[in-house]
């Protein structure tokens, strides 16, 4: 399907993601991924912070409010909490979490998992999979739209984690 992959290898699309446990026979499956030049421990707090802001195109999905550019010191996410906040309103719900490793939530009938895979030299693969049961033509449109928004989100999280690897010694 057009727009179903960005930044992932074939082997990464074959992995089992936690979202696969929540949607049987999805019409939409989309994978996104980015290499972050920071250890998973530095990426996780930014990923967990999607609970307070979308980190995508703020002018679209956050009514112009800028996603925080500093860590807020949040506790680890918990199942049942709001998945994200957009436009000042809590959205979705967290379905599964393994702190430091994965965050899975649902929003707008889609289920998505973010997975951190440590790599050599203190780098991390930040992978995302979105699944949804919907009509095929709807899935095509959603896949392309998600590609644009998720790509921006992952690149923003990458930049923040790389820049702020050492919270006590901000390099700015």
N, CA, C and O of each residue as an XYZ file, in Angstrom:
688
protein
N       0.844     -1.176      0.000
C       0.000      0.000      0.000
C       0.893      1.244      0.000
O       1.941      1.257      0.645
N       0.488      2.262     -0.706
C       1.236      3.514     -0.773
C       1.296      4.130      0.623
O       0.282      4.221      1.315
N       2.480      4.546      1.024
C       2.642      5.234      2.300
C       2.698      4.336      3.512
O       2.633      4.823      4.641
N       2.818      3.018      3.307
C       2.790      2.120      4.467
C       4.148      1.955      5.140
O       4.226      1.380      6.225
N       5.227      2.450      4.514
C       6.564      2.304      5.098
C       7.364      3.583      4.944
O       7.324      4.252      3.912
N       8.089      3.897      6.001
C       9.061      4.983      5.939
C      10.135      4.684      6.977
O       9.841      4.532      8.162
N      11.379      4.602      6.524
C      12.509      4.470      7.420
C      12.672      3.125      8.087
O      13.418      3.010      9.059
N      11.991      2.098      7.589
C      12.094      0.770      8.209
C      12.625     -0.238      7.196
O      12.446     -0.091      5.987
N      13.275     -1.254      7.722
C      13.765     -2.346      6.879
C      12.677     -3.403      6.757
O      11.710     -3.411      7.519
N      12.851     -4.292      5.789
C      11.901     -5.407      5.646
C      11.831     -6.228      6.927
O      10.751     -6.647      7.343
N      12.988     -6.458      7.554
C      12.985     -7.266      8.783
C      12.236     -6.566      9.915
O      11.634     -7.235     10.755
N      12.263     -5.234      9.955
C      11.521     -4.502     10.995
C      10.018     -4.585     10.789
O       9.254     -4.491     11.749
N       9.584     -4.762      9.537
C       8.142     -4.911      9.304
C       7.660     -6.307      9.687
O       6.460     -6.523      9.857
N       8.574     -7.244      9.821
C       8.202     -8.613     10.185
C       8.169     -8.842     11.699
O       7.708     -9.886     12.161
N       8.658     -7.866     12.469
C       8.654     -7.993     13.921
C       7.222     -8.014     14.464
O       6.294     -7.516     13.827
N       7.066     -8.593     15.636
C       5.784     -8.523     16.336
C       5.772     -7.246     17.166
O       6.677     -7.023     17.970
N       4.770     -6.414     16.981
C       4.605     -5.187     17.742
C       3.420     -5.366     18.681
O       2.481     -6.088     18.345
N       3.436     -4.723     19.858
C       2.319     -4.873     20.790
C       0.955     -4.524     20.186
O      -0.051     -5.116     20.578
N       0.897     -3.583     19.249
C      -0.386     -3.220     18.631
C      -1.010     -4.400     17.896
O      -2.226     -4.445     17.714
N      -0.181     -5.359     17.472
C      -0.701     -6.538     16.757
C      -1.636     -7.356     17.644
O      -2.483     -8.090     17.135
N      -1.493     -7.237     18.966
C      -2.339     -7.984     19.894
C      -3.722     -7.354     20.070
O      -4.611     -7.974     20.654
N      -3.911     -6.142     19.577
C      -5.158     -5.418     19.801
C      -6.061     -5.332     18.580
O      -7.249     -5.043     18.719
N      -5.526     -5.577     17.385
C      -6.322     -5.480     16.156
C      -6.121     -6.755     15.343
O      -5.019     -7.046     14.880
N      -7.200     -7.502     15.180
C      -7.164     -8.738     14.402
C      -7.426     -8.406     12.936
O      -8.372     -7.680     12.630
N      -6.622     -8.915     12.046
C      -6.773     -8.713     10.594
C      -6.947     -7.241     10.224
O      -7.982     -6.872      9.670
N      -5.962     -6.395     10.514
C      -6.112     -4.970     10.194
C      -6.118     -4.709      8.690
O      -5.416     -5.374      7.928
N      -6.916     -3.738      8.281
C      -6.924     -3.300      6.885
C      -5.748     -2.353      6.639
O      -5.236     -2.255      5.524
N      -5.335     -1.663      7.690
C      -4.209     -0.738      7.601
C      -3.095     -1.226      8.506
O      -3.308     -1.470      9.694
N      -1.908     -1.365      7.940
C      -0.685     -1.609      8.677
C       0.357     -0.668      8.098
O       0.629     -0.689      6.898
N       0.937      0.156      8.957
C       1.942      1.112      8.500
C       3.093      1.121      9.492
O       2.883      1.098     10.705
N       4.315      1.155      8.964
C       5.521      1.126      9.771
C       6.322      2.391      9.514
O       6.424      2.861      8.381
N       6.892      2.938     10.592
C       7.760      4.113     10.501
C       8.979      3.848     11.379
O       8.884      3.116     12.364
N      10.107      4.429     11.035
C      11.284      4.226     11.867
C      12.355      5.266     11.613
O      12.452      5.841     10.529
N      13.162      5.491     12.645
C      14.253      6.442     12.544
C      15.369      5.993     13.492
O      15.111      5.447     14.564
N      16.593      6.233     13.077
C      17.747      5.952     13.942
C      18.037      7.205     14.761
O      18.174      8.303     14.222
N      18.127      7.017     16.060
C      18.415      8.120     16.969
C      19.823      7.909     17.523
O      20.133      6.843     18.054
N      20.653      8.905     17.399
C      22.029      8.820     17.897
C      22.053      9.151     19.387
O      22.670     10.123     19.823
N      21.367      8.317     20.142
C      21.283      8.452     21.599
C      20.836      7.105     22.149
O      20.150      6.353     21.456
N      21.213      6.790     23.384
C      20.764      5.524     23.975
C      19.259      5.541     24.243
O      18.650      6.602     24.378
N      18.681      4.357     24.316
C      17.233      4.239     24.553
C      16.805      4.994     25.803
O      15.710      5.556     25.839
N      17.650      5.014     26.828
C      17.318      5.724     28.070
C      17.148      7.224     27.850
O      16.431      7.882     28.604
N      17.801      7.771     26.822
C      17.650      9.190     26.500
C      16.463      9.435     25.580
O      15.938     10.548     25.542
N      16.027      8.418     24.837
C      14.895      8.548     23.926
C      13.574      8.366     24.677
O      12.598      9.064     24.403
N      13.548      7.427     25.621
C      12.311      7.078     26.323
C      11.584      8.277     26.944
O      10.376      8.400     26.738
N      12.246      9.163     27.687
C      11.493     10.265     28.297
C      10.779     11.147     27.274
O       9.701     11.675     27.548
N      11.384     11.304     26.099
C      10.732     12.093     25.049
C       9.532     11.351     24.487
O       8.479     11.945     24.254
N       9.693     10.057     24.269
C       8.573      9.256     23.781
C       7.433      9.276     24.792
O       6.273      9.455     24.418
N       7.754      9.095     26.058
C       6.727      9.093     27.109
C       6.029     10.451     27.200
O       4.900     10.542     27.684
N       6.690     11.485     26.743
C       6.126     12.828     26.821
C       5.087     13.106     25.733
O       4.484     14.178     25.735
N       4.862     12.177     24.809
C       3.780     12.372     23.823
C       2.429     12.448     24.531
O       1.432     12.829     23.917
N       2.386     12.094     25.797
C       1.146     12.229     26.563
C       0.720     13.686     26.715
O      -0.461     13.967     26.915
N       1.674     14.615     26.621
C       1.334     16.026     26.822
C       1.332     16.846     25.537
O       0.879     17.991     25.538
N       1.829     16.281     24.449
C       1.872     17.016     23.181
C       2.158     16.036     22.043
O       2.793     15.004     22.257
N       1.693     16.354     20.839
C       1.858     15.414     19.721
C       3.249     15.381     19.089
O       3.606     14.375     18.476
N       4.036     16.433     19.212
C       5.384     16.486     18.622
C       5.388     16.278     17.113
O       6.362     15.763     16.563
N       4.333     16.665     16.452
C       4.271     16.561     15.002
C       4.252     17.989     14.448
O       5.088     18.807     14.832
N       3.332     18.291     13.574
C       3.161     19.652     13.085
C       2.235     20.365     14.060
O       1.014     20.250     13.963
N       2.822     21.102     15.000
C       2.034     21.738     16.055
C       0.954     22.667     15.510
O      -0.111     22.784     16.116
N       1.201     23.322     14.397
C       0.220     24.247     13.843
C      -1.011     23.516     13.329
O      -2.071     24.122     13.177
N      -0.879     22.206     13.058
C      -2.027     21.419     12.598
C      -2.698     20.712     13.758
O      -3.880     20.929     14.025
N      -1.945     19.865     14.450
C      -2.592     18.992     15.428
C      -2.488     19.481     16.865
O      -2.913     18.779     17.783
N      -1.935     20.666     17.079
C      -1.868     21.197     18.436
C      -2.332     22.656     18.484
O      -1.982     23.401     19.399
N      -3.124     23.048     17.485
C      -3.687     24.404     17.397
C      -2.635     25.495     17.613
O      -2.895     26.513     18.255
N      -1.451     25.256     17.064
C      -0.380     26.244     17.135
C       0.411     26.234     18.429
O       1.409     26.946     18.539
N      -0.003     25.449     19.410
C       0.763     25.360     20.657
C       2.021     24.543     20.399
O       1.950     23.471     19.797
N       3.161     25.031     20.843
C       4.417     24.329     20.616
C       4.561     23.171     21.597
O       4.353     23.334     22.799
N       4.916     22.008     21.077
C       5.213     20.868     21.932
C       6.420     21.223     22.795
O       7.346     21.869     22.305
N       6.436     20.816     24.078
C       7.549     21.174     24.964
C       8.905     20.768     24.389
O       9.065     19.684     23.827
N       9.862     21.658     24.545
C      11.216     21.431     24.043
C      12.178     21.037     25.166
O      13.376     20.866     24.938
N      11.644     20.897     26.371
C      12.399     20.445     27.530
C      11.636     19.288     28.163
O      10.409     19.232     28.082
N      12.348     18.378     28.784
C      11.691     17.287     29.498
C      10.958     17.836     30.711
O      11.453     18.726     31.402
N       9.778     17.296     30.959
C       8.938     17.769     32.046
C       9.052     16.916     33.309
O       8.406     17.211     34.314
N       9.863     15.865     33.265
C      10.040     15.025     34.447
C       8.811     14.191     34.780
O       8.519     13.956     35.953
N       8.097     13.746     33.769
C       6.882     12.955     33.977
C       7.212     11.557     34.487
O       8.265     10.999     34.177
N       6.298     11.006     35.270
C       6.395      9.595     35.656
C       6.153      8.750     34.412
O       5.602      9.229     33.421
N       6.568      7.497     34.473
C       6.319      6.612     33.337
C       4.819      6.503     33.076
O       4.017      6.552     34.009
N       4.443      6.356     31.806
C       3.033      6.211     31.458
C       2.437      4.945     32.070
O       3.149      3.988     32.372
N       1.118      4.961     32.245
C       0.406      3.797     32.780
C      -0.785      3.468     31.898
O      -1.402      4.354     31.307
N      -1.097      2.185     31.817
C      -2.262      1.724     31.066
C      -3.499      2.454     31.582
O      -3.707      2.584     32.789
N      -4.312      2.926     30.642
C      -5.541      3.627     30.982
C      -5.429      5.137     30.951
O      -6.445      5.827     30.863
N      -4.208      5.672     31.022
C      -4.022      7.118     30.942
C      -4.293      7.594     29.519
O      -4.332      6.801     28.578
N      -4.481      8.904     29.382
C      -4.619      9.500     28.053
C      -3.339      9.240     27.269
O      -2.239      9.318     27.815
N      -3.491      8.933     25.990
C      -2.353      8.613     25.132
C      -1.583      9.864     24.729
O      -0.352      9.867     24.722
N      -2.306     10.919     24.396
C      -1.656     12.164     23.981
C      -2.566     13.334     24.316
O      -3.687     13.162     24.795
N      -2.056     14.517     24.051
C      -2.829     15.741     24.187
C      -2.635     16.525     22.901
O      -1.507     16.723     22.450
N      -3.723     16.964     22.322
C      -3.656     17.753     21.092
C      -4.676     18.878     21.201
O      -5.823     18.655     21.586
N      -4.252     20.070     20.862
C      -5.152     21.207     20.942
C      -5.651     21.457     22.358
O      -6.746     21.983     22.554
N      -4.842     21.076     23.343
C      -5.225     21.280     24.730
C      -6.172     20.238     25.297
O      -6.590     20.346     26.450
N      -6.520     19.221     24.498
C      -7.459     18.190     24.950
C      -6.783     16.831     24.969
O      -6.043     16.471     24.054
N      -7.052     16.086     26.031
C      -6.523     14.726     26.136
C      -7.216     13.861     25.096
O      -8.422     13.967     24.872
N      -6.414     12.995     24.459
C      -6.928     12.148     23.375
C      -6.430     10.725     23.552
O      -5.308     10.503     24.008
N      -7.265      9.765     23.192
C      -6.871      8.364     23.171
C      -6.627      7.785     24.554
O      -6.939      8.393     25.578
N      -6.056      6.581     24.542
C      -5.821      5.846     25.781
C      -4.612      4.945     25.610
O      -4.419      4.348     24.551
N      -3.802      4.847     26.649
C      -2.658      3.937     26.638
C      -3.171      2.524     26.882
O      -3.914      2.276     27.832
N      -2.764      1.602     26.013
C      -3.200      0.205     26.092
C      -2.151     -0.713     26.701
O      -2.486     -1.699     27.358
N      -0.875     -0.385     26.483
C       0.216     -1.249     26.931
C       1.473     -0.403     27.063
O       1.717      0.490     26.252
N       2.263     -0.686     28.081
C       3.515      0.040     28.250
C       4.529     -0.871     28.922
O       4.203     -1.609     29.853
N       5.752     -0.809     28.441
C       6.899     -1.460     29.058
C       7.950     -0.352     29.142
O       8.679     -0.119     28.178
N       8.035      0.340     30.299
C       8.887      1.525     30.406
C      10.296      1.296     29.861
O      10.964      0.308     30.166
N      10.707      2.249     29.047
C      12.024      2.188     28.437
C      12.079      1.349     27.174
O      13.100      1.335     26.486
N      10.987      0.642     26.855
C      10.994     -0.262     25.704
C       9.869     -0.014     24.701
O      10.115      0.029     23.496
N       8.626      0.150     25.193
C       7.523      0.332     24.244
C       6.359      1.063     24.883
O       6.139      0.994     26.092
N       5.614      1.768     24.033
C       4.398      2.470     24.416
C       3.369      2.205     23.323
O       3.625      2.450     22.144
N       2.207      1.704     23.723
C       1.141      1.390     22.767
C      -0.129      2.087     23.215
O      -0.505      2.035     24.385
N      -0.784      2.741     22.262
C      -2.021      3.434     22.579
C      -2.983      3.421     21.425
O      -2.660      2.984     20.320
N      -4.175      3.909     21.702
C      -5.194      4.016     20.669
C      -5.687      5.449     20.597
O      -5.838      6.128     21.613
N      -5.933      5.890     19.381
C      -6.478      7.216     19.135
C      -7.179      7.178     17.781
O      -6.635      6.653     16.810
N      -8.377      7.731     17.720
C      -9.153      7.788     16.480
C      -9.258      6.424     15.794
O      -9.053      6.332     14.583
N      -9.566      5.388     16.528
C      -9.764      4.021     16.022
C      -8.491      3.333     15.542
O      -8.546      2.193     15.082
N      -7.370      3.991     15.640
C      -6.096      3.373     15.272
C      -5.376      2.939     16.547
O      -5.543      3.539     17.608
N      -4.580      1.892     16.421
C      -3.739      1.436     17.529
C      -2.304      1.537     17.041
O      -1.971      1.072     15.951
N      -1.452      2.153     17.867
C      -0.069      2.328     17.452
C       0.879      1.964     18.563
O       0.621      2.208     19.741
N       1.996      1.366     18.154
C       3.062      1.004     19.082
C       4.331      1.721     18.687
O       4.709      1.763     17.517
N       4.978      2.285     19.688
C       6.313      2.844     19.548
C       7.239      1.876     20.266
O       6.999      1.530     21.423
N       8.287      1.439     19.594
C       9.207      0.459     20.160
C      10.633      0.998     20.047
O      11.043      1.491     18.996
N      11.382      0.895     21.148
C      12.779      1.308     21.157
C      13.656      0.069     21.054
O      13.529     -0.859     21.852
N      14.551      0.059     20.062
C      15.463     -1.057     19.854
C      16.892     -0.526     19.963
O      17.362      0.169     19.062
N      17.594     -0.850     21.071
C      18.979     -0.381     21.225
C      19.873     -0.937     20.117
O      19.735     -2.088     19.703
N      20.796     -0.086     19.649
C      21.780     -0.478     18.642
C      23.175     -0.239     19.195
O      23.346      0.232     20.319
N      24.156     -0.570     18.388
C      25.549     -0.364     18.775
C      25.855      1.130     18.932
O      25.137      1.987     18.417
N      26.939      1.415     19.655
C      27.426      2.791     19.844
C      26.355      3.731     20.399
O      26.251      4.879     19.967
N      25.576      3.253     21.339
C      24.595      4.091     22.037
C      23.561      4.726     21.102
O      23.103      5.843     21.345
N      23.206      4.034     20.067
C      22.147      4.499     19.170
C      20.898      3.653     19.428
O      20.965      2.590     20.046
N      19.768      4.144     18.946
C      18.487      3.474     19.159
C      17.650      3.571     17.899
O      17.614      4.615     17.248
N      16.985      2.490     17.557
C      15.961      2.547     16.510
C      14.639      2.874     17.201
O      14.212      2.160     18.109
N      14.004      3.942     16.772
C      12.671      4.305     17.243
C      11.708      3.862     16.151
O      11.619      4.474     15.087
N      10.991      2.784     16.444
C      10.077      2.191     15.465
C       8.634      2.466     15.873
O       8.313      2.569     17.057
N       7.782      2.582     14.873
C       6.364      2.807     15.119
C       5.569      1.952     14.146
O       5.894      1.873     12.961
N       4.539      1.322     14.652
C       3.615      0.597     13.782
C       2.209      1.045     14.127
O       1.849      1.164     15.298
N       1.415      1.294     13.086
C       0.013      1.682     13.232
C      -0.839      0.614     12.573
O      -0.566      0.206     11.444
N      -1.877      0.157     13.275
C      -2.820     -0.803     12.708
C      -4.242     -0.284     12.925
O      -4.527      0.436     13.882
N      -5.128     -0.681     11.995
C      -6.506     -0.197     12.071
C      -7.404     -1.070     11.221
O      -7.003     -1.538     10.155
N      -8.599     -1.284     11.688
C      -9.606     -1.954     10.873
C     -10.443     -0.862     10.220
O     -11.083     -0.067     10.909
N     -10.438     -0.825      8.906
C     -11.164      0.188      8.164
C     -11.323     -0.292      6.727
O     -10.790     -1.340      6.362
N     -12.041      0.455      5.920
C     -12.189      0.108      4.507
C     -10.887      0.388      3.774
O     -10.122      1.270      4.163
N     -10.641     -0.362      2.720
C      -9.367     -0.275      1.999
C      -9.065      1.142      1.505
O      -7.938      1.609      1.670
N     -10.023      1.830      0.913
C      -9.765      3.180      0.397
C      -9.521      4.160      1.532
O      -8.711      5.077      1.399
N     -10.209      3.974      2.633
C      -9.965      4.804      3.809
C      -8.564      4.542      4.327
O      -7.856      5.471      4.715
N      -8.162      3.276      4.335
C      -6.830      2.902      4.814
C      -5.751      3.585      3.980
O      -4.749      4.041      4.531
N      -5.934      3.664      2.669
C      -4.959      4.310      1.800
C      -4.782      5.778      2.188
O      -3.655      6.251      2.334
N      -5.885      6.492      2.353
C      -5.816      7.903      2.733
C      -5.186      8.098      4.104
O      -4.371      8.999      4.301
N      -5.569      7.247      5.046
C      -5.007      7.335      6.389
C      -3.522      7.029      6.394
O      -2.757      7.662      7.122
N      -3.108      6.065      5.589
C      -1.696      5.695      5.527
C      -0.849      6.860      5.040
O       0.221      7.118      5.590
N      -1.309      7.557      4.027
C      -0.558      8.695      3.484
C      -0.547      9.850      4.477
O       0.490     10.477      4.696
N      -1.703     10.129      5.078
C      -1.769     11.197      6.082
C      -0.903     10.892      7.287
O      -0.210     11.772      7.798
N      -0.939      9.645      7.747
C      -0.119      9.254      8.883
C       1.360      9.347      8.549
O       2.166      9.726      9.399
N       1.722      9.008      7.327
C       3.119      9.088      6.918
C       3.661     10.503      7.131
O       4.754     10.676      7.670
N       2.910     11.493      6.716
C       3.344     12.887      6.856
C       3.482     13.266      8.326
O       4.500     13.824      8.735
N       2.452     12.961      9.122
C       2.451     13.374     10.528
C       3.432     12.552     11.367
O       4.163     13.113     12.183
N       3.456     11.239     11.178
C       4.336     10.377     11.972
C       5.802     10.634     11.643
O       6.653     10.598     12.531
N       6.097     10.891     10.384
C       7.475     11.195     10.001
C       7.963     12.430     10.752
O       9.061     12.426     11.308
N       7.155     13.481     10.769
C       7.526     14.706     11.471
C       7.683     14.429     12.968
O       8.622     14.926     13.590
N       6.777     13.644     13.551
C       6.842     13.323     14.975
C       8.143     12.587     15.313
O       8.850     12.967     16.246
N       8.452     11.541     14.557
C       9.656     10.765     14.840
C      10.919     11.605     14.656
O      11.856     11.486     15.446
N      10.957     12.440     13.640
C      12.122     13.300     13.433
C      12.262     14.329     14.560
O      13.376     14.643     14.977
N      11.142     14.849     15.048
C      11.198     15.788     16.176
C      11.699     15.092     17.437
O      12.547     15.634     18.145
N      11.184     13.897     17.727
C      11.631     13.151     18.905
C      13.116     12.802     18.790
O      13.847     12.858     19.779
N      13.556     12.445     17.596
C      14.968     12.149     17.340
C      15.830     13.369     17.669
O      16.810     13.264     18.406
N      15.462     14.508     17.124
C      16.230     15.736     17.331
C      16.293     16.093     18.812
O      17.359     16.451     19.312
N      15.192     16.004     19.506
C      15.168     16.357     20.931
C      16.015     15.397     21.759
O      16.771     15.827     22.631
N      15.892     14.103     21.492
C      16.668     13.115     22.253
C      18.166     13.268     21.984
O      18.974     13.152     22.905
N      18.535     13.524     20.746
C      19.952     13.694     20.420
C      20.520     14.959     21.055
O      21.653     14.965     21.537
N      19.744     16.007     21.053
C      20.210     17.288     21.585
C      20.275     17.286     23.112
O      21.151     17.924     23.697
N      19.363     16.581     23.749
C      19.254     16.598     25.210
C      19.599     15.246     25.814
O      18.898     14.787     26.716
N      20.654     14.596     25.346
C      21.019     13.274     25.863
C      21.365     13.309     27.334
O      21.133     12.337     28.053
N      21.904     14.394     27.777
C      22.352     14.519     29.169
C      21.577     15.656     29.814
O      22.025     16.802     29.791
N      20.402     15.347     30.398
C      19.524     16.392     30.919
C      20.198     17.344     31.907
O      19.795     18.503     32.004
N      21.217     16.883     32.644
C      21.859     17.748     33.629
C      22.951     18.629     33.026
O      23.503     19.500     33.697
N      23.252     18.388     31.752
C      24.278     19.196     31.082
C      23.767     19.601     29.704
O      24.313     19.188     28.681
N      22.730     20.401     29.692
C      22.128     20.864     28.438
C      23.212     21.532     27.581
O      23.907     22.438     28.040
N      23.345     21.069     26.322
C      24.427     21.536     25.435
C      24.068     22.768     24.638
O      24.837     23.162     23.761
N      22.934     23.396     24.901
C      22.539     24.558     24.107
C      23.337     25.734     24.402
O      23.121     26.792     23.810
